[in-house]
Amino acid sequence: MPVACRVLVASSFLVLSAGTALSQPATQYVLISFDGAHEIAQWQRSRALAVRTGAKFTYFLSCVYLLSPDMKSAYDPPKNGAGKSNVGFASSREDVAARLGEIWLARGEGHEIASHGCGHFDGSSWSKTDWLKEFDAFAAIVRDAWTLNGIEGEPSGWRDFAETTSRGFRAPYLATGDGLYQALAERGFAYDASGISRGPAEPVFGQVARFALPQIPEGPSERRVIAMDYNLFVRHSAGIESTDTDQVYENRAYEAFTNAFRTQYLGQRIPLQIGFHFSLMNGGAYWRALERFAEDVCVKPGVLCVSYDAYLERTGKTAGG
């Protein structure tokens, strides 16, 4: 007669009746990222959250925020004139200097600086050549940001950092196409995080690893919504700013994130991805929800809140693998 055993669902253990563990639970990964990475206050706030929780984040940087108004013509986007951008540029040279400082601090604290392109254009119809031009602009502007803006104090390792560490990408508007994937592969990117999936999904590994933001149940009717602050903003208030004084939006976002996490933590432990911006939509409701969520889950046993590149490194997974 086979030895009796029992399954502990909450911790994903299979344990013999005598107490001998047959396997360890899989790590529950949580990947939190920020698109654009503009406002200095949100750089500081996110880094402080990381200190409190032990989390490491991915910042998908828009390179136009490293150009002062006087230097915006240094960016020549595909299919647009030089100095054009859908999200503007930095407000001043001092603003650029502060952002460069935050990037360097975040990098030193173990966070990932990845690419969101530059001008936040919809590149779904761009060719491979268009995307290669955008990637080259990003690389050059990040590398030369200190000298382009006439800012002193460039760290000695900045150029090596700029040329070797941006291995990941998320497309503006999550707008992808064949041209993008061809260009990502040619430029040797490790991953793209522009996909959308119905619920949390494992990344798909090919020449470039592909990650997808999940659609998670949200609100009283549990209609699915992309796990991103902007999509919640549109769902809750049609994209019209509200102060959320009664915390309805904050609580709905927190509950949606927490329930999506719990489903995986007590189940298959598929990585949970959540995307954010540096904008305080609906009075900062979604940032408050994110802080509550991270403070709750990132400290749990068996949970690691990590950047995309750290996830690939920790799991030993690579593009093509």
C-alpha positions, 0 to 999 in steps of 0.5 A: 500500500503506498505511503500516505501523503498530503498536499499543502496547497498554500505552500505548494509542498508535497509532504510524506506522512512522516514529514519528509518534504518531496519538493520545495515550493516554487518561488513566487516572482512579482515583477513591478515596472514603471514606464517613462520614468519622468517625475523626480519625486516618483523616482524618489518615492519608488526607491523608498518603497524598494528600501521598505520592501526589498523589491527591485524594479524595472524602469522603462526609461523614455530617453527624451527626458534626458534632453533639455528643451535646448537639446531636443533637436538631438532626437530625430525620431522615425517618421517625424521631424527632429525634436518631436515627441509625444511626451515632451522633453525634460523641463530644464537642464537642472531637471535632466541632472536630477534625473540622471542622478536618480538613474545612477542611484537606482542602478547602484541599488540593484534596479534595472534601467531598460528602454521605453524608446524615446518619443513615445510614438505608436510604432506598430507600423514601423519597419525594422529600419525605423525601430533600429533608428529609435534604438540607436537614438535611445542608446546615443542619448543615454550614453551622451546625456551628460555632455549633450546637456552640458552637465558636469559630474558624469560618473566614471562608469556611466558610459559602460552602464549605458552601453551594456545594461539596457537589455529590455524593452517595452513599447509605448502604448504596448504597440508592437509589430514584426518590425519591432521584433526583428529589430529587437533581435538584431540589436541583441535585446534579451526581452520585450515586455509589451505583450498582453495575456489573459491572466498571468502567463509564463514568458515565451522564449524565442530569439527574444524573450516575450513577457506579457502584462496580465489581464486580471479580474477587477471591481464588483463584476470582476471584469478583466483589466490590464494590470497597469495604472493607466488602464485602471484610470480609464476603467474607473473614471474614463481617464478623467482626473478624480481625487478619490477622497473615499479611496474607492479606486485605491481599494479596488486596485489594491484588491485586484492586485492582491487577489491576482497575487493570491491566486498564483501564490496559492496555486501555480506560482506563475510570475505576476507582472504589474505596470505603472507610470510616474503619473499620479492618476486619480489623486495618486490612488494607484500609487497608494494601492501599489505601495500597500500591495508591495509592502504586503507581498514582497516580504512574504516567504517564498516571494521575490519582487524583482526586475525583469533582468533579475528574473531571467538571471535567477531562473537561468532562462534566456532568449532562445532557451 
